[in-house]
Amino acid sequence: MTVLILTSRQDVTADMVIAKLHDRGVPLVRLDPADLPGEAALSAEYVQGDFYGHLSTDGRLVSMGALRSIWVRRPGEPAAHAPEPSKWLTAETEQALYGMLYSATVRWMNHPCVAAQARCKPWQLSLAHRSGFAVPPTVITTFPRVARQFAAQYRDIVVKSASGPPPGDPPVALPTTRVAPGTDFSGVAAGPTLLQQYIPKRADIRLTAVGTRLFAARKVSASGQVDGRYGDTGHAWKPLDVPDRIARAVRDYMSLAGLAYAAFDFAEDEEDVWWFLECNQGGQFGFIELETGQPIAEAVAAWLSPPARESS
Amino acid sequence: MTVLILTSRQDVTADMVIAKLHDRGVPLVRLDPADLPGEAALSAEYVQGDFYGHLSTDGRLVSMGALRSIWVRRPGEPAAHAPEPSKWLTAETEQALYGMLYSATVRWMNHPCVAAQARCKPWQLSLAHRSGFAVPPTVITTFPRVARQFAAQYRDIVVKSASGPPPGDPPVALPTTRVAPGTDFSGVAAGPTLLQQYIPKRADIRLTAVGTRLFAARKVSASGQVDGRYGDTGHAWKPLDVPDRIARAVRDYMSLAGLAYAAFDFAEDEEDVWWFLECNQGGQFGFIELETGQPIAEAVAAWLSPPARESS
C-alpha cells in the first residue's frame, strides 16, 4: 500500500515525513499537481461498474487501488507548469486529478472539501464554542455601529484579518493589532472587520493534532506582545502536557470538522486558561519539532502508513 | 422561520420559487453576495458560547437564528459590486458571509462544500457506478496510448470537457462531439481528455431531484443528434414516470453525495436503458417546468419552507 503526497518541489516539512516513511519501508509517491500534465500523467477508466486509475510521476506508476492514504501538504495549482498554461487547462486538470483521487478508497489528511470549510475562520469560532474551548468574544461586522458598541463593551480589543494576509507580491505582513481607544470605525462599512477581545497572555500555545495524537508546545510571550508569529521573544518552544479538558475539546473539534490533521493556536492567560485563537488545518509543524523534539513527522508518517501487519 | 436565497439580481428561476414562497406566506430574504458590503451588511458575534448573526439587505434584517434554510442558486462573487473591488476584499467578505452562514443551524440546498465535490465529473462517474446506474465506459487520460486503446476497443466514441466550457468572453460552446475513426490522439498528452463510448439514443432524459421528490422529463432526439443541449430537435420535453430502479439509484446518489437538489442527464437507448451522463447539482429546471408543467418550483419552495404547523 502506497502513500501519495501532494506538494510542491520545495517543501522541507514533506521531506521530514518522507524520511520517516522511508525508515518504515512504506512506498510513496510525491506529486506536484503543477507538473500535471507533463512530468506527470494520469489515466482513469470507468468501465463495467469498475474504476481503475493510475498516476505516473518521476518514472513511478501508482494504481489508485494500491493507495493507502493521501497527504495534501502544499500542492501547486494543477497544470501551472504546463508549456501553455491557461485557466481552462487548470480546471480540466484539477477535475481529472481530484476526481480520480476522490474515486479512490483512501484516507485523507485532509480531504480538500473538508479543508475548504475548515479554513473558514468565523466557522472555526462557532465550532470551537461547540467543542468546549474558551473563545475570546469576537465580532465580524460591516456595521460601524456594531464595531463601536463592541469596542465600548470590551475596551481592550484587537483587529485581525478574517481570511489571512492580502494576496500580492511582495507579501504584506498583517499581524493581529491592538485597537487604540477612540478609533474611528466608519471604515468598517467598506469591508467585514474582525474584532476580538484582547487576551493578556503569558504564553503562546501551539497544539498539533495528528489523528488522535496531540503535541502541545508553549512559548513564553514577550511583555506586551500581541501576535506571537512576528518578532523574537527570546524564548523557545517547549513541550508541555495537554490537559484532559483540552484533549477532549480538540478531539470533538477534529471530529465535527472531519479533520485528520490540524494545528491549534491558543493564548494562555494569567489564570492558565487556554483561549482558542484559530485552527489551521494545514499548519506547519517543522519549527515545533525542531525546537521541542516532539515526533510529529513520525506521527504523520504513522497515520499515513498501512497498519503494521500490512506493511511487513 | 425565514428562507435565504443566494443569487444574482437577474434570475427568473429564483423568481419562480419566490412566487411559490409568497403563495405559502413564507418570509424570505434574497441576497446577492456581490452586493456585500454595500447594499447588504452583516454582523456575527461569538460571545460567551453563543453565536448571533444577522444579515441586512433591501431594508430587511434577518437573524441567523430565524433561518430555516438556504438556497444557493446563482450567487455572485462576494464584494464584486464594491466601489473598490479587490481579491482580498472578496476573500474577506466570502469568509465573513459563508463563515456566518455555516455557523447557523439550517438546511442547505446545496451546501457549498458538498456542491464543490459534486461538480467533479470523474467523481460523479464513480458515484453513479456505486449507486447502480448504467454508465457508458469512460476514460480520462493524458496518455495518448490509453486514448488509442480506448478508441480501438469501443470504436464509436465521443469527446467532452471534464470541467465545462472554457472560461472567456464571448463564451465558447463545447458540445459533446463524436470522434472520427483514425483520429490522432497525440495531443492528449497536453491536457486530460475525457472519452466516452457513444450511446445511440432515442431520447434525452432530464431527471430533477428535489429532496426525495423526482421529476423526469423526456425529449425525443433528432436522428444522429449527439448533444441534446445544442440544436432544436423539433420535439418538446414531456413528463414521464421514474422506474423504481432509477428512483432507488437517484436516492442513493443524492445521499452519498449529500445533495438536496440535483439535475440528472440520461441518454435513453433503443432498449430502454437510461445511461447516466452527468449530474448537475445546480442544474436549471425552469425550461422543464415550462414545457412539462411539472411543479418543480413548488417542490423547491416546499423543501425550503418550514413544516406546515410551524409556518401557520
Contacts between the chains, C-beta under 8 A, distances in Angstrom:
chain1	res1	chain2	res2	distance
A	36	B	142	7.3
A	37	B	142	4.1
A	37	B	189	6.2
A	37	B	190	6.5
A	37	B	191	6.2
A	37	B	192	6.6
A	41	B	141	8.0
A	41	B	142	4.5
A	41	B	143	5.7
A	41	B	189	7.4
A	42	B	140	7.7
A	42	B	141	7.0
A	42	B	142	5.8
A	42	B	192	6.9
A	43	B	139	6.7
A	43	B	140	7.2
A	43	B	141	4.0
A	43	B	142	7.1
A	43	B	143	5.2
A	43	B	146	4.8
A	44	B	122	5.8
A	44	B	139	6.9
A	44	B	140	4.9
A	44	B	141	7.2
A	45	B	137	7.6
A	45	B	138	7.2
A	45	B	139	4.8
A	45	B	146	7.9
A	45	B	150	7.7
A	46	B	122	7.6
A	46	B	125	4.3
A	46	B	126	6.4
A	46	B	129	6.5
A	46	B	135	6.1
A	46	B	137	7.0
A	46	B	138	4.5
A	46	B	139	7.6
A	47	B	137	4.4
A	47	B	138	7.5
A	47	B	139	8.0
A	48	B	137	7.1
A	49	B	129	5.1
A	49	B	135	7.8
A	50	B	129	7.6
A	51	B	125	7.7
A	51	B	126	4.9
A	51	B	129	6.7
A	79	B	191	7.6
A	82	B	190	7.5
A	82	B	191	7.9
A	83	B	190	7.8
A	84	B	190	7.7
A	86	B	166	7.7
A	87	B	166	7.8
A	87	B	167	5.2
A	88	B	163	7.4
A	88	B	166	3.9
A	88	B	167	6.1
A	89	B	191	5.4
A	91	B	163	4.0
A	91	B	164	7.4
A	91	B	167	7.6
A	92	B	161	6.8
A	92	B	162	5.1
A	92	B	163	5.0
A	92	B	191	5.7
A	92	B	192	5.4
A	93	B	191	7.0
A	93	B	192	5.7
A	94	B	163	7.2
A	95	B	120	5.7
A	95	B	121	5.8
A	95	B	122	6.4
A	95	B	162	4.2
A	95	B	163	4.4
A	95	B	192	7.6
A	96	B	122	6.4
A	96	B	140	5.0
A	96	B	142	7.7
A	96	B	162	5.5
A	96	B	192	3.5
A	96	B	194	7.8
A	97	B	192	7.8
A	98	B	120	6.1
A	98	B	123	7.7
A	99	B	120	4.4
A	99	B	121	6.1
A	99	B	122	2.7
A	99	B	123	4.6
A	99	B	124	7.8
A	99	B	125	7.9
A	99	B	140	7.3
A	99	B	162	7.2
A	100	B	122	5.5
A	100	B	140	7.1
A	102	B	117	6.6
A	102	B	120	6.1
A	102	B	122	7.6
A	102	B	123	4.2
A	102	B	126	7.7
A	103	B	122	6.3
A	103	B	123	5.7
A	103	B	125	7.5
A	103	B	126	3.7
A	113	B	113	5.1
A	113	B	114	7.7
A	113	B	116	5.8
A	113	B	117	4.7
A	114	B	113	7.6
A	116	B	113	5.8
A	116	B	116	6.5
A	117	B	102	6.6
A	117	B	113	4.7
A	120	B	95	5.7
A	120	B	98	6.2
A	120	B	99	4.4
A	120	B	102	6.2
A	121	B	95	5.8
A	121	B	99	6.1
A	122	B	44	5.7
A	122	B	46	7.6
A	122	B	95	6.4
A	122	B	96	6.3
A	122	B	99	2.7
A	122	B	100	5.5
A	122	B	102	7.6
A	122	B	103	6.3
A	123	B	98	7.7
A	123	B	99	4.6
A	123	B	102	4.2
A	123	B	103	5.7
A	124	B	99	7.9
A	125	B	46	4.3
A	125	B	51	7.7
A	125	B	99	7.9
A	125	B	103	7.6
A	126	B	46	6.4
A	126	B	51	4.9
A	126	B	102	7.6
A	126	B	103	3.7
A	129	B	46	6.5
A	129	B	49	5.1
A	129	B	50	7.6
A	129	B	51	6.7
A	135	B	46	6.1
A	135	B	49	7.8
A	137	B	45	7.6
A	137	B	46	7.0
A	137	B	47	4.4
A	137	B	48	7.1
A	138	B	45	7.2
A	138	B	46	4.5
A	138	B	47	7.5
A	139	B	43	6.7
A	139	B	44	7.0
A	139	B	45	4.8
A	139	B	46	7.6
A	139	B	47	8.0
A	140	B	42	7.7
A	140	B	43	7.3
A	140	B	44	4.9
A	140	B	96	4.9
A	140	B	99	7.3
A	140	B	100	7.1
A	141	B	41	8.0
A	141	B	42	7.0
A	141	B	43	4.0
A	141	B	44	7.3
A	142	B	36	7.2
A	142	B	37	4.1
A	142	B	41	4.5
A	142	B	42	5.8
A	142	B	43	7.0
A	142	B	96	7.6
A	143	B	41	5.7
A	143	B	43	5.2
A	146	B	43	4.8
A	146	B	45	7.9
A	150	B	45	7.7
A	161	B	92	6.8
A	162	B	92	5.1
A	162	B	95	4.2
A	162	B	96	5.5
A	162	B	99	7.2
A	163	B	88	7.4
A	163	B	91	4.0
A	163	B	92	5.0
A	163	B	94	7.1
A	163	B	95	4.4
A	164	B	91	7.4
A	166	B	86	7.7
A	166	B	87	7.8
A	166	B	88	3.9
A	167	B	87	5.2
A	167	B	88	6.1
A	167	B	91	7.6
A	189	B	37	6.2
A	189	B	41	7.4
A	190	B	37	6.5
A	190	B	82	7.5
A	190	B	83	7.8
A	190	B	84	7.7
A	191	B	37	6.2
A	191	B	79	7.6
A	191	B	82	7.9
A	191	B	89	5.4
A	191	B	92	5.7
A	191	B	93	6.9
A	192	B	37	6.6
A	192	B	42	6.9
A	192	B	92	5.4
A	192	B	93	5.7
A	192	B	95	7.6
A	192	B	96	3.5
A	192	B	97	7.8
A	194	B	96	7.8
